[in-house]
Amino acid sequence: MSLPYVILTILSREPATGYDISKAFSHNVGHFWKASHQQVYRELAKMAKQEWVTSTIHPQIGKPDKKIYTITSLGRTELTGWFNQPTPYTATRDEFSAKLMACTVESADRFIQQLDLLIPEAEALLKHYQQLENQFYRNHHSLDQHAKLEHLILRRNILERSTWIEWASEVKQQLATFSQPEQ
């Protein structure tokens, strides 16, 4: 599970509250790693017990106190150890491919209907990613190292989403030529 290491990476840049970390999962980390607010806080609690992070309370007037998390030297060692391990290529478990295979025994019409719903969602997400790219990474030669790396992650998501849309359109065209399976 890489979630704690994503959190450690965020904290390596600067100390942050659980809320700030959750916000990162909604924005700049969210296009490649999903984590709920509850998952982040649960993981922070585990990491504090393991002494990978420490926290300090910052009192606020008229608001709840802020708990600011900081990565510890043990946390940095864990992050480095994780980073240095070879990353296996993730095996694909793709429900779309499984359902496409089932079109040999089920009516392809239902699958086409599912794709008809999902392609516009994918196109909207692709458009959002492209807007992020245009807004934050347009001048990629002048970006600092951190922003260049974020841009590479965003580019991967743009290319994957674009390829999926192209694939889904091709599937629809091909399925439309198939006769219905015998029941």
trRosetta pair geometry for C-beta under 8 A, 3 or more apart (Angstrom, degrees):
i j d omega theta_ij theta_ji phi_ij phi_ji
1 4 7.1 70 110 5 97 90
2 5 5.0 -65 -165 47 68 113
2 6 5.9 73 137 -29 89 97
2 33 7.4 -104 97 -123 115 135
2 82 7.6 136 -126 178 76 134
3 6 5.7 -53 -147 31 33 111
3 7 6.5 31 156 -16 65 104
3 33 7.5 162 -102 177 66 125
3 35 5.8 119 -133 -96 113 134
3 39 6.7 -91 -156 158 151 115
3 43 5.5 -120 129 -101 117 155
4 7 5.5 -55 -152 39 36 113
4 8 6.2 39 150 -21 69 104
4 43 5.4 -160 -86 -172 76 116
4 46 7.2 -87 -92 90 126 117
4 47 5.7 158 -143 -78 112 115
4 52 7.1 43 177 98 121 165
4 78 7.9 -41 127 134 121 134
5 8 5.3 -44 -141 36 37 114
5 9 6.4 44 153 -24 63 100
5 78 7.7 -135 -96 130 84 94
5 79 5.9 137 -140 -122 82 72
5 82 4.7 -125 -103 115 139 161
5 83 7.5 165 -165 -56 129 75
6 9 5.6 -50 -152 32 31 115
6 10 6.7 34 148 -19 63 102
6 29 6.4 109 -180 -159 122 140
6 33 5.4 -144 -113 117 161 167
6 35 7.5 174 83 -19 141 141
7 10 5.6 -52 -152 33 34 112
7 11 6.3 26 152 -12 67 108
7 21 6.0 31 -134 -160 89 137
7 40 6.8 148 -97 -142 123 80
7 43 5.9 169 -21 118 157 131
7 44 6.9 -147 -173 -76 152 76
7 47 6.9 -134 99 -37 138 160
7 53 7.9 -59 133 -52 115 142
8 11 5.7 -59 -145 45 33 108
8 12 6.2 47 151 -36 65 100
8 47 7.5 -171 -68 -140 92 144
8 52 6.5 -69 -92 163 117 120
8 53 7.6 -141 -100 -62 76 102
8 71 5.7 91 -150 -113 76 125
8 75 5.4 -168 -128 174 114 103
8 76 7.7 172 -178 -87 117 39
8 78 6.8 -139 -101 88 165 103
8 79 4.3 -155 129 -81 139 118
9 12 5.4 -44 -149 20 32 119
9 13 7.5 35 152 -21 57 94
9 79 6.7 151 -66 -146 65 129
10 13 6.3 -55 -171 22 36 109
10 16 6.4 -53 140 25 105 150
10 21 5.5 119 111 -124 153 87
10 24 5.3 139 -126 89 137 171
10 29 7.2 -49 -75 -53 119 145
11 14 7.5 -103 -156 78 38 29
11 15 6.7 25 -151 -113 83 39
11 16 6.1 -124 -100 25 70 100
11 21 7.5 -12 -58 -92 87 119
11 53 6.4 -76 -157 -110 173 115
11 69 6.0 -70 -112 116 129 101
11 70 6.6 149 -174 -150 114 26
11 71 4.2 136 119 -43 117 99
11 75 7.3 -30 91 143 135 147
12 71 5.6 0 -76 7 59 159
12 76 7.1 111 -107 -106 103 86
12 79 6.6 169 -62 158 131 174
13 146 7.4 83 -115 -125 123 142
15 68 5.0 46 153 168 121 106
15 69 6.3 179 -159 84 79 42
15 70 4.3 -31 -103 -86 107 83
16 20 3.9 -125 -171 87 106 131
16 21 5.3 128 112 -52 129 82
16 24 7.7 10 176 -22 166 129
16 68 6.9 178 102 -151 7 73
16 69 6.1 -23 69 55 60 90
17 20 4.6 103 50 2 75 99
17 21 7.1 -139 95 -2 43 84
17 66 5.4 -79 -93 -166 130 98
17 67 6.2 106 -135 71 84 60
17 68 5.8 -56 -74 -98 69 55
17 69 7.0 123 -119 6 22 86
18 21 5.6 -54 -149 38 35 112
18 22 6.2 37 151 -20 67 105
18 37 7.9 81 148 -165 103 76
18 40 5.8 140 -165 124 87 111
18 41 5.1 47 -162 -91 144 82
18 44 5.6 -98 -100 -6 105 164
18 67 6.7 19 -7 77 101 108
18 69 6.9 83 -58 -15 66 126
19 22 5.6 -54 -148 37 31 112
19 23 6.3 36 151 -23 64 104
20 23 5.5 -51 -149 33 32 116
20 24 6.7 39 149 -24 62 99
21 24 5.6 -47 -155 27 35 115
21 25 7.0 34 148 -16 63 100
21 40 5.2 164 108 -167 113 133
21 44 7.4 143 52 -67 160 124
21 69 7.4 -8 -35 46 134 134
22 25 5.7 -54 -157 34 37 111
22 26 6.7 34 146 -17 66 104
22 35 7.6 -120 -122 101 64 96
22 36 7.9 -5 -137 155 105 34
22 37 4.6 32 -134 -111 144 71
22 40 4.8 -149 -78 32 82 161
22 41 7.8 -6 -61 -38 119 85
23 26 5.5 -57 -153 36 38 112
23 27 6.2 8 157 1 71 113
24 27 6.2 -71 -138 51 29 92
24 28 5.9 -43 -157 51 72 92
24 29 4.9 48 145 3 86 118
24 30 7.9 175 138 -31 43 82
25 29 5.0 -47 -102 78 45 116
25 30 5.4 92 163 -75 46 82
25 33 6.8 -82 -132 101 88 86
25 34 6.8 92 -180 -149 107 33
25 35 4.6 -92 -136 54 153 90
25 36 8.0 -124 117 -60 149 9
25 40 6.5 -143 -7 -67 145 128
26 30 5.2 15 -165 -58 13 142
27 30 5.9 107 30 7 11 117
28 31 7.8 -55 -172 15 28 98
28 150 5.9 -37 -169 -143 115 129
29 32 6.7 -85 -174 54 53 84
29 33 5.3 -41 163 56 96 101
30 33 7.2 -90 -110 67 23 53
30 34 6.5 53 -146 -97 68 63
31 129 6.4 114 -137 -104 145 103
31 132 7.8 -149 -43 53 152 167
31 153 7.1 129 86 135 105 100
31 154 6.2 50 87 -110 152 69
31 157 4.8 -38 158 -71 113 174
32 153 5.2 -77 -30 -178 149 114
32 156 7.3 50 -97 78 121 120
32 157 6.2 -120 -72 -61 83 119
35 39 4.5 -126 -169 88 88 130
35 40 5.5 106 132 -58 121 84
35 43 7.7 -35 -164 0 140 142
36 39 4.6 101 52 3 76 101
36 40 7.1 -137 95 -5 43 85
37 40 5.9 -56 -155 32 29 111
37 41 6.6 20 154 -10 65 108
38 41 6.0 -60 -147 42 31 106
38 42 6.0 32 156 -20 67 110
39 42 5.7 -56 -143 39 29 112
39 43 6.1 27 158 -18 65 109
40 43 5.9 -60 -149 38 26 109
40 44 6.3 29 153 -21 64 107
41 44 5.5 -49 -143 34 33 114
41 45 6.6 37 155 -21 63 101
42 45 5.9 -53 -156 31 30 113
42 46 6.8 28 149 -15 63 105
43 46 5.6 -53 -150 37 36 111
43 47 6.1 34 153 -19 68 108
44 47 5.6 -56 -143 40 31 111
44 48 6.3 36 154 -24 65 103
44 53 6.5 -59 -152 66 74 152
44 55 7.9 64 170 -61 115 129
44 69 6.0 -96 -147 -89 120 154
45 48 5.8 -51 -149 31 29 112
45 49 6.7 30 152 -17 61 103
46 49 5.7 -56 -155 35 34 111
46 50 6.4 22 151 -10 67 110
47 50 5.6 -58 -145 45 34 107
47 52 4.2 -76 -167 62 89 115
47 53 4.6 46 125 12 114 108
47 75 6.9 53 -177 -108 111 115
48 51 7.4 31 -179 -81 33 32
48 52 7.6 -83 -64 49 24 72
48 53 5.5 -56 -80 75 64 90
48 54 7.0 105 -130 -107 83 32
48 55 6.4 -30 -108 -8 127 108
48 69 7.8 -102 -75 -125 102 108
50 74 7.6 -155 137 126 80 129
50 78 7.9 53 135 -65 129 160
51 54 7.5 14 -150 -67 63 84
51 72 5.9 -53 161 52 73 162
51 74 5.2 40 113 59 96 151
51 75 7.6 -135 126 -44 53 85
52 71 7.0 -36 157 -145 71 72
52 72 6.1 -168 -178 38 21 102
52 74 5.8 -108 -100 104 49 94
52 75 3.5 101 -175 -95 69 89
52 78 5.5 -44 -118 29 116 148
53 69 4.9 3 176 -171 132 106
53 70 6.5 149 -159 73 77 37
53 71 5.8 -50 -102 -103 76 42
53 72 6.2 -167 -102 -10 18 90
53 75 5.6 70 -60 -77 58 151
54 69 7.3 152 79 -151 34 59
54 70 5.5 -22 62 61 84 92
54 72 5.5 89 -18 -66 99 106
55 67 5.0 10 179 179 131 95
55 68 6.3 153 -154 75 72 41
55 69 4.9 -34 -93 -93 89 63
55 70 7.3 161 -92 14 37 74
56 67 7.5 163 78 -153 32 53
56 68 5.3 -18 59 58 83 97
56 70 7.4 23 -1 -4 99 116
57 65 5.0 14 -172 157 101 134
57 66 7.2 145 -160 78 50 47
57 67 5.8 -26 -99 -99 65 68
57 68 7.9 172 -92 16 15 77
58 65 6.4 160 75 -171 43 81
58 66 4.3 -17 61 64 102 101
58 67 7.7 -172 19 -78 77 20
58 68 5.8 47 -13 -16 117 115
59 65 5.1 -43 -105 -111 47 100
60 63 4.1 -31 110 66 130 101
60 64 7.0 32 50 81 117 29
60 65 6.1 168 13 -108 83 39
60 66 6.0 76 -31 -17 118 94
63 66 8.0 23 114 -46 116 86
71 75 4.1 -137 -164 97 83 138
71 76 5.9 101 144 -55 120 78
71 79 7.4 -7 -157 -21 141 139
72 75 4.5 107 48 3 69 102
72 76 7.2 -126 99 -3 41 84
73 76 5.5 -47 -149 34 37 114
73 77 6.5 42 149 -21 64 101
74 77 5.5 -51 -150 34 34 114
74 78 6.4 36 150 -19 65 103
75 78 5.6 -52 -148 36 33 112
75 79 6.3 35 152 -20 65 105
76 79 5.6 -51 -146 36 32 113
76 80 6.3 32 155 -18 65 106
77 80 5.8 -55 -148 38 29 110
77 81 6.3 32 153 -20 64 107
78 81 5.6 -54 -147 36 30 113
78 82 6.3 29 155 -17 65 106
79 82 5.9 -56 -149 38 29 110
79 83 6.1 29 154 -20 65 110
80 83 5.6 -55 -143 38 30 113
80 84 6.1 24 160 -17 65 110
81 84 6.1 -61 -145 38 26 106
81 85 6.9 35 154 -31 61 100
82 85 6.0 -51 -158 17 33 113
92 97 7.7 53 138 15 120 148
94 97 4.2 60 95 12 113 110
94 98 6.7 170 96 -12 60 84
95 98 5.3 -53 -146 38 39 114
95 99 6.1 36 156 -17 70 105
96 99 5.9 -57 -147 40 29 106
96 100 6.2 33 152 -23 64 106
96 168 7.7 -74 -160 -94 144 93
97 100 5.4 -49 -144 34 33 115
97 101 6.5 37 154 -21 63 102
98 101 5.8 -52 -154 33 31 112
98 102 6.7 31 147 -19 63 105
99 102 5.3 -52 -150 35 39 115
99 103 7.2 60 147 -39 61 87
99 111 5.6 161 144 -114 112 115
99 114 7.5 -32 141 61 159 158
100 103 5.6 -32 -166 0 40 118
100 111 6.8 128 -93 -169 54 152
100 171 6.3 -86 -114 -143 125 130
101 104 6.7 -32 172 3 50 107
102 105 6.0 -67 -168 50 62 91
102 106 5.0 16 144 16 95 120
102 111 7.9 157 77 -67 95 132
103 106 6.0 -72 -110 66 35 82
103 107 7.8 -39 -142 121 71 16
103 108 4.5 50 -153 -92 117 85
103 111 5.6 -63 -83 7 112 154
103 175 6.3 -81 -166 -122 156 113
103 178 7.2 88 151 80 116 167
103 181 7.8 173 163 -32 49 123
104 181 6.5 100 160 -91 35 134
105 181 5.6 165 -139 172 23 167
106 110 6.8 -57 149 42 115 125
106 111 7.5 109 101 -31 114 109
106 181 6.6 39 21 31 8 140
107 110 5.6 90 86 -2 94 95
107 111 8.0 -176 107 3 57 87
107 180 5.7 -9 -117 -141 87 96
107 181 6.7 -131 -75 29 48 92
108 111 5.4 -60 -160 43 53 112
108 112 5.9 58 144 -26 79 103
108 175 4.0 -171 175 -170 138 113
108 176 7.8 -142 115 -64 133 33
108 178 5.5 93 -8 66 153 129
108 180 7.7 -136 19 -108 87 58
109 112 5.6 -54 -147 36 32 113
109 113 6.4 36 152 -22 65 103
109 180 7.9 -9 -18 -104 108 101
110 113 5.5 -50 -151 33 33 115
110 114 6.7 36 149 -20 63 101
111 114 5.5 -48 -152 32 36 113
111 115 6.5 35 150 -16 65 103
111 171 7.9 -89 138 148 117 121
111 175 6.6 -133 84 -136 115 164
112 115 5.6 -54 -150 38 34 111
112 116 6.3 42 149 -27 65 103
112 172 5.5 101 -132 -129 91 84
112 175 5.6 -162 -68 98 106 139
112 176 7.0 92 -106 -68 146 80
113 116 5.4 -48 -147 29 33 117
113 117 6.9 30 153 -15 62 101
114 117 5.9 -58 -158 35 33 108
114 118 6.2 17 153 -9 68 115
115 118 5.7 -64 -137 46 34 104
115 119 5.8 42 165 -34 72 103
115 168 5.0 173 -152 -173 114 106
115 171 6.5 -165 -97 87 159 118
115 172 5.4 -153 103 -70 148 106
116 119 6.5 -38 -133 21 22 111
116 120 8.0 17 165 -7 49 100
116 172 7.6 105 -63 -112 75 136
117 120 7.2 -70 -174 34 29 100
117 121 7.1 20 144 -11 64 114
118 121 5.3 -58 -152 40 44 115
118 122 6.0 43 153 -21 76 105
118 168 6.9 -129 94 -142 108 156
119 122 5.6 -55 -146 38 32 111
119 123 6.2 34 154 -21 66 105
119 165 6.1 99 -146 -136 84 82
119 168 5.4 -171 -87 112 98 140
119 169 6.9 93 -124 -66 139 79
120 123 5.4 -52 -143 37 34 113
120 124 6.3 37 156 -21 66 102
121 124 5.8 -54 -150 35 30 111
121 125 6.4 28 152 -16 64 106
122 125 5.7 -54 -147 39 33 111
122 126 6.2 37 152 -21 65 105
122 161 5.7 178 -173 -165 91 92
122 164 5.9 -124 -154 99 147 115
122 165 5.1 -179 117 -77 128 93
122 168 7.2 133 32 14 158 152
123 126 5.5 -50 -145 36 32 114
123 127 6.3 36 153 -21 64 104
123 165 6.1 94 -73 -115 76 140
124 127 5.6 -51 -149 35 31 113
124 128 6.5 36 150 -21 63 103
125 128 5.5 -50 -150 34 34 115
125 129 6.5 35 151 -18 65 103
125 161 5.9 -137 102 -139 106 146
126 129 5.7 -53 -149 36 32 111
126 130 6.3 31 152 -18 65 106
126 158 6.6 96 -146 -140 78 65
126 161 4.4 -175 -84 124 92 130
126 162 6.0 112 -133 -70 134 69
126 165 6.6 -38 -35 -30 151 141
127 130 5.6 -55 -147 39 31 111
127 131 6.3 35 152 -22 64 104
128 131 5.7 -53 -150 34 31 112
128 132 6.6 33 151 -19 64 102
129 132 5.6 -52 -152 34 33 113
129 133 6.4 35 150 -20 65 104
129 154 6.1 168 -164 -170 96 91
129 157 5.6 -149 -127 109 146 110
129 158 4.8 -172 129 -84 133 82
129 161 6.5 146 16 28 151 150
130 133 5.4 -49 -148 35 35 115
130 134 6.3 34 153 -17 66 105
130 158 6.4 103 -71 -125 72 120
131 134 5.7 -54 -145 40 32 110
131 135 5.9 28 157 -18 66 111
132 135 5.8 -59 -140 41 27 108
132 136 5.9 -19 176 19 66 114
132 137 7.6 33 133 9 70 105
132 154 6.2 -134 105 -145 122 141
133 136 7.1 -76 -129 53 16 80
133 137 5.0 -56 -154 56 57 112
133 138 7.3 108 143 -69 63 59
133 151 7.1 94 -128 -141 83 86
133 154 5.8 171 -79 134 91 134
133 155 7.4 94 -108 -77 129 67
133 158 6.6 11 -43 -64 144 146
134 137 7.7 -19 -38 56 10 70
134 138 5.4 40 -158 -75 45 104
135 138 7.3 130 17 -28 5 105
136 147 7.3 -143 157 -153 99 110
136 150 7.9 -54 127 111 132 128
136 151 7.8 -158 108 -85 96 91
137 140 5.3 29 174 -83 85 90
137 143 6.5 -1 -133 -71 74 147
137 147 6.7 177 -102 167 87 100
137 150 7.5 -152 -77 96 126 94
137 151 4.1 138 -136 -108 146 116
137 154 6.8 175 -1 61 155 146
139 142 4.8 -9 136 33 111 111
139 143 7.0 151 98 -42 71 82
140 143 5.3 -34 -151 0 47 123
140 148 6.6 97 -169 -113 90 80
140 151 5.8 149 -121 172 113 171
143 147 3.8 -124 -171 95 113 120
143 148 4.8 149 100 -59 120 75
143 151 6.5 90 90 -18 176 138
144 147 5.2 88 53 15 70 103
144 148 7.1 -131 99 -8 33 92
145 148 5.7 -56 -146 35 30 113
145 149 6.5 29 157 -18 65 105
146 149 6.0 -59 -154 35 28 108
146 150 6.5 28 150 -16 64 106
147 150 5.5 -50 -146 37 36 113
147 151 6.2 41 152 -24 66 104
148 151 5.5 -52 -150 34 31 115
148 152 6.7 36 151 -22 63 100
149 152 5.6 -47 -151 30 35 113
149 153 6.8 35 151 -16 64 101
150 153 5.7 -55 -155 35 35 112
150 154 6.4 33 149 -17 67 107
151 154 5.5 -54 -147 39 34 112
151 155 6.2 41 152 -25 67 103
152 155 5.5 -48 -146 32 32 115
152 156 6.7 38 153 -23 62 98
153 156 5.8 -48 -156 28 33 113
153 157 6.9 28 149 -13 62 104
154 157 5.7 -58 -155 38 36 110
154 158 6.3 39 149 -22 69 104
155 158 5.5 -51 -146 35 34 114
155 159 6.2 30 157 -16 67 106
156 159 5.9 -59 -148 40 29 108
156 160 6.1 27 155 -18 65 109
157 160 5.7 -52 -139 39 31 110
157 161 6.1 28 161 -17 65 108
158 161 6.1 -59 -145 39 24 106
158 162 6.1 24 157 -18 63 113
159 162 5.7 -56 -142 39 28 112
159 163 6.1 28 158 -18 64 109
160 163 5.8 -58 -147 38 27 110
160 164 6.3 29 155 -21 64 106
161 164 5.7 -52 -147 34 31 112
161 165 6.5 33 154 -20 64 103
162 165 5.9 -53 -152 32 31 111
162 166 6.6 29 151 -16 63 106
163 166 5.6 -55 -150 37 34 112
163 167 6.2 35 152 -20 67 107
164 167 5.5 -55 -146 39 32 113
164 168 6.1 33 156 -21 67 106
165 168 5.8 -52 -143 36 29 110
165 169 6.4 30 156 -18 62 106
166 169 5.9 -57 -152 36 28 111
166 170 6.5 29 151 -18 63 108
167 170 5.6 -58 -151 37 32 112
167 171 6.3 35 151 -23 67 104
168 171 5.5 -49 -147 33 33 115
168 172 6.5 37 153 -21 63 102
169 172 5.7 -50 -151 32 32 113
169 173 6.6 32 152 -18 63 105
170 173 5.8 -55 -150 36 32 111
170 174 6.3 27 155 -15 66 109
171 174 5.9 -61 -147 40 29 108
171 175 6.0 26 158 -18 67 111
172 175 5.9 -57 -141 39 26 108
172 176 6.4 33 157 -28 62 106
173 176 5.9 -54 -154 26 27 115
173 177 7.4 21 151 -17 58 103
174 177 6.1 -62 -165 30 37 109
174 178 7.3 40 144 -30 66 101
175 178 5.5 -47 -156 17 45 117
